[in-house]
Amino acid sequence: MSVKNIIESHWPTNHWHLLEDGRVQCDICPRACKLHDGQRGLCFVRACEDNKIVLTTYGRSSGFCIDPIEKKPLNHFLPGTPVLSFGTAGCNLACKFCQNWDISKSRQVDTLADAATPDVLAKTAVSTGCRSVAFTYNDPVIFHEYAIDVAQACHAYGIKTVAVSAGYVCEEPRYEFYKHIDAANIDLKAFTQRFYHYLTGANLEPVLETLKYLKHETKAWFEITTLLIPGENDSPEEIESMTQWIMENLGTDVPLHFSAFHPDWKMRDKPNTPPETLTRAREIAIKNGLNFVYTGNVHDKVGDTTFCTGCNAPVIERDWYNLKGWALLGNGKCQHCGTVCPGVFEDKPGTWGAKRMPVRLS
């Protein structure tokens, strides 16, 4: 199908059912929007037309850009390589602190200024030297059908796929989606229902279910990110509870990123996260047994570095998104002691660095 036909179409979806009162319920995420004909869900991009749910943004994007894979953030998945990144518009959460609000909260058609068929997108990844394609900037849960088609096209060309998601998705579409995903970063926004209810308009438990699902029922590599907001989710008690849960349910080797907040969207009354808050959270996580804990959005050499669990030598040293040191042999083995670092590694790291390069596909 041509780009023109894609843009003009509203893509049919499978995850919905008709209610007795005549409305149609979207079953893609736990929000379960119940819509009359002509209405859109909270995500804005899934709509009710002719008594069925359609995706209004199939094949359209807010833009394509080549990023370092570390920006997703993924520190244990093909380090140093470029990833072709894109998002659409809208989101199925309502985070008051959203730091991509110009995309995720967009209700403007002109936000979707670029377009590509799945095959064109996959070929672009190949021609630009990208090792993977990332569904990011807004949540791929809401453009489920497009993301799956892109993933299938990418795999046909040997390109891997990355999902950056809040993990707020129902069981059946979660199973369908992650069959096609090689790596993911899940945004665990906090560890209290209060935070999820008042600051995201969602619930914590479905996100925890997604994390357990990824660990125990898929082969996808995944990492976790938590944005620490002063006074909201950064207390030592909450970090203790969260990291203990991760240990007990996901194990020692899932990388965890603590990221610094900056005032944005509807939460401009909070200060930037102090670096020492991130350091304290990292120390708590390590004390509770997590092996790979990182700090983000701050310049922190120790918090950027991957250390061997066998001999504690630095095996991947970073400066922001630039790799500065590499001490891994084939299959992620430490060159000092032979201990395997968990993740997806090749014999040599990529050399993309910190570059960010916009790409026009249409």
C-alpha positions in Angstrom: 0.0 0.0 0.0 1.3 3.5 -0.9 2.0 6.1 1.7 -0.8 8.2 0.3 -3.3 5.4 0.8 -2.0 4.7 4.3 -2.5 8.4 5.3 -6.0 8.4 4.0 -7.0 5.2 5.7 -8.3 4.5 9.2 -6.8 1.1 10.1 -9.2 -1.6 11.5 -8.2 -3.0 14.9 -9.0 -6.3 16.6 -9.2 -5.4 20.2 -12.7 -4.1 20.9 -16.2 -5.4 21.6 -19.7 -4.1 21.4 -21.5 -3.2 24.6 -25.2 -3.7 25.3 -25.8 0.0 25.4 -24.5 0.4 21.9 -21.1 1.8 22.7 -17.9 0.1 21.7 -15.2 -0.7 24.2 -11.6 -0.5 23.3 -9.7 -3.5 24.7 -6.1 -2.5 23.9 -5.3 -1.1 27.4 -6.8 -1.3 30.9 -8.4 2.2 30.5 -11.2 0.4 28.5 -12.6 3.5 26.8 -16.3 3.1 26.0 -17.1 5.1 22.9 -20.1 6.2 20.9 -19.7 6.4 17.1 -17.4 9.4 16.3 -15.7 9.5 19.6 -12.0 9.0 20.3 -10.4 7.3 23.3 -8.3 9.2 25.8 -5.3 8.3 23.7 -6.9 10.3 20.8 -5.7 8.0 18.1 -8.0 5.1 18.6 -11.6 6.0 17.5 -15.0 4.5 17.1 -16.2 4.5 13.5 -19.1 2.4 12.2 -19.4 0.5 15.5 -15.8 -0.6 15.5 -12.5 0.7 16.8 -10.0 2.0 14.2 -6.4 3.3 14.4 -6.4 6.8 12.9 -2.6 7.2 12.7 -1.4 4.0 10.9 1.7 4.8 8.9 2.0 8.4 10.2 4.6 9.7 12.5 5.6 12.8 14.4 9.1 12.3 12.9 11.9 9.8 12.4 15.3 10.2 14.0 18.5 8.2 14.5 19.4 8.1 18.1 22.0 6.2 20.2 20.5 3.1 21.7 21.6 4.3 25.1 19.1 7.2 24.8 16.1 4.8 25.1 17.7 4.0 27.6 19.1 0.6 26.9 22.6 -0.1 28.3 22.8 -3.8 27.7 21.4 -4.1 24.2 23.8 -3.6 21.3 25.8 -0.8 23.0 27.0 2.0 20.8 24.7 1.3 17.9 22.3 3.6 16.2 18.5 3.1 16.4 15.9 4.5 14.0 13.3 6.0 16.4 9.8 7.2 15.8 6.5 7.9 17.5 3.0 9.0 16.5 0.7 11.2 18.5 -1.3 10.7 21.7 -0.9 8.5 24.7 -3.0 6.2 26.9 -1.7 7.7 30.1 -2.3 11.3 31.3 1.0 12.0 33.1 1.1 15.5 34.5 4.9 15.5 34.3 5.2 14.3 30.7 8.5 15.3 29.1 7.4 14.5 25.6 4.1 16.3 25.9 4.3 18.0 22.5 4.0 14.6 21.0 2.1 12.5 23.5 -0.5 15.1 24.3 -0.9 16.3 20.7 -4.3 16.6 19.2 -3.1 18.2 16.0 -3.0 16.4 12.7 0.1 18.4 11.6 2.0 16.8 14.4 2.0 13.7 12.1 4.1 15.3 9.5 6.0 12.3 8.2 4.8 8.9 6.9 6.2 5.5 6.0 5.0 2.1 5.1 6.5 -0.7 7.3 8.6 -1.8 4.4 10.0 1.6 3.7 10.8 2.1 7.4 12.7 -1.2 7.6 14.6 -0.4 4.4 15.5 3.0 5.8 17.0 1.4 8.9 19.1 -0.9 6.7 20.3 2.0 4.4 21.2 4.2 7.4 23.2 1.5 9.2 20.7 1.2 12.1 20.7 -2.1 14.0 17.3 -1.6 15.4 14.0 0.4 15.1 12.5 1.9 18.3 8.8 2.6 18.9 9.3 5.6 21.3 8.5 9.3 22.0 4.9 8.2 22.7 3.7 4.7 23.7 3.5 2.0 21.0 0.6 0.4 22.9 -1.7 2.9 21.1 -0.3 2.3 17.6 -0.3 -1.5 18.2 -1.1 -2.6 14.7 1.4 -0.3 13.0 4.1 -1.2 15.4 3.6 -5.0 14.8 3.6 -4.5 11.0 6.8 -2.5 11.3 8.4 -5.1 13.5 7.6 -7.9 11.1 9.0 -5.9 8.2 12.2 -5.1 10.2 12.8 -8.7 11.1 12.6 -9.7 7.4 15.7 -7.4 6.9 17.5 -8.5 10.0 16.7 -5.4 11.9 15.8 -5.7 15.6 12.9 -3.9 17.3 12.8 -1.9 20.5 9.7 -0.8 22.5 9.8 2.1 24.9 6.6 1.8 26.9 4.8 2.5 30.1 3.6 -1.1 30.0 -0.1 -0.2 30.4 -1.6 -2.8 28.2 -4.1 -5.7 28.3 -3.1 -9.3 28.3 -4.1 -10.4 24.8 -2.5 -7.4 22.9 0.5 -7.6 25.2 1.0 -11.2 24.0 0.6 -10.2 20.4 2.9 -7.3 20.6 5.9 -8.7 22.5 6.1 -11.7 20.2 7.7 -9.2 17.8 9.9 -7.2 20.2 13.6 -7.9 20.8 14.2 -5.3 23.6 12.1 -3.0 25.7 12.4 -0.2 28.3 9.5 -0.1 30.6 8.7 3.1 32.4 7.9 2.2 36.0 6.7 5.6 37.0 6.4 5.0 40.7 5.6 2.3 43.2 2.4 3.6 44.7 -1.1 3.4 43.5 -1.6 7.0 44.7 1.0 8.3 42.3 -0.4 6.3 39.4 -4.0 7.5 40.1 -3.4 11.2 40.7 -0.4 11.9 38.4 -0.9 9.5 35.5 -4.6 8.7 35.5 -3.8 5.0 35.5 -3.1 2.0 37.8 0.1 0.4 39.0 -0.8 -3.3 39.0 -1.1 -3.7 35.1 2.4 -2.3 34.8 3.8 -4.8 37.3 2.0 -7.6 35.4 3.7 -6.5 32.2 7.1 -6.5 33.9 6.5 -10.1 35.2 5.3 -11.1 31.8 8.4 -9.8 30.0 10.7 -11.6 32.5 9.0 -15.0 32.7 7.1 -15.4 29.4 9.2 -13.7 26.7 12.7 -13.8 25.3 12.8 -10.0 25.0 15.7 -8.2 26.7 14.2 -5.4 28.9 15.3 -2.6 31.2 13.4 -0.4 33.6 13.4 3.4 34.0 11.9 5.4 36.9 11.8 9.2 36.7 12.4 10.5 40.2 10.2 13.5 41.0 11.0 15.4 44.2 8.4 14.9 46.9 6.3 12.5 44.8 8.2 9.1 44.3 11.7 9.7 45.5 11.5 8.7 49.2 13.9 6.1 50.5 10.9 4.0 51.6 9.4 3.9 48.2 12.8 3.1 46.5 13.2 0.3 49.1 9.8 -1.2 48.3 10.3 -0.9 44.5 13.7 -2.4 44.4 12.8 -5.2 46.7 9.8 -6.0 44.5 12.1 -6.1 41.4 14.5 -8.4 43.2 11.8 -10.8 44.3 9.9 -10.8 41.0 12.4 -10.1 38.2 15.8 -11.1 39.7 19.1 -9.4 40.1 20.1 -8.7 36.5 17.3 -6.4 35.1 19.0 -3.0 34.6 17.3 -0.2 36.4 17.7 3.5 35.4 16.9 6.3 37.8 16.3 9.4 35.8 16.3 13.1 36.8 13.0 15.1 36.5 12.8 18.6 35.1 9.7 20.8 35.4 7.4 20.3 32.3 3.9 20.1 31.0 1.5 20.4 34.0 4.1 20.0 36.7 6.2 23.1 36.7 6.0 23.7 40.4 8.5 21.0 41.2 12.3 21.5 41.2 14.8 19.5 39.2 15.8 16.3 40.8 19.1 16.8 42.8 21.9 14.4 41.7 22.3 13.2 45.2 18.7 11.8 45.1 19.6 9.6 42.1 22.8 8.5 43.9 20.9 7.6 47.0 18.3 5.6 45.0 21.1 3.8 43.2 22.8 2.9 46.5 19.5 1.5 47.9 18.9 -0.6 44.8 22.4 -2.0 44.9 22.0 -2.7 48.6 18.9 -4.7 47.9 20.8 -6.9 45.4 20.3 -5.3 42.0 23.5 -5.7 39.9 23.0 -3.0 37.2 21.7 0.4 38.4 22.2 3.6 36.4 21.5 7.3 36.8 20.2 9.3 33.9 19.8 13.0 32.8 22.8 13.9 35.0 26.5 13.7 34.4 27.6 10.8 36.7 30.5 8.6 35.6 29.9 5.9 38.2 26.2 5.9 37.5 26.9 5.5 33.8 29.3 2.6 34.1 28.5 -1.1 33.8 30.5 -3.1 36.3 31.3 -6.9 36.2 29.5 -8.9 38.8 32.4 -11.2 39.1 35.4 -9.0 39.7 33.7 -5.5 39.9 35.9 -4.2 37.0 34.3 -1.6 34.7 33.3 -3.5 31.5 31.4 -0.6 29.8 32.4 2.9 30.6 30.1 5.8 29.3 30.1 9.5 29.2 26.5 10.4 28.7 25.7 8.5 25.4 29.4 8.0 24.4 31.2 4.8 25.1 34.6 5.4 26.6 35.7 2.0 27.6 34.9 -1.6 26.6 36.2 -4.7 28.3 33.8 -7.4 27.1 34.7 -10.3 24.9 32.3 -12.4 22.7 28.9 -13.2 24.2 29.4 -10.4 26.8 32.2 -12.1 28.8 34.3 -9.9 31.1 37.9 -9.9 29.6 39.3 -9.9 33.2 37.5 -12.8 34.8 35.2 -14.3 32.2 31.9 -13.6 34.0 29.1 -13.1 31.5 27.4 -9.7 31.6 23.7 -10.2 30.9 22.3 -8.6 27.8 22.6 -8.6 24.0 26.2 -8.0 23.1 28.4 -8.4 20.1 32.2 -8.8 19.9 32.7 -5.1 19.4 30.5 -2.1 20.4 29.0 0.3 17.9 30.6 3.6 17.2 27.5 5.8 16.8 28.2 8.0 19.8 25.8 10.7 21.0 24.7 11.9 17.6 21.0 12.6 16.9 20.1 12.7 13.2 16.6 13.5 12.0 15.5 11.5 8.9 12.7 12.3 6.4 11.1 9.3 4.9 8.5 10.9 2.7 
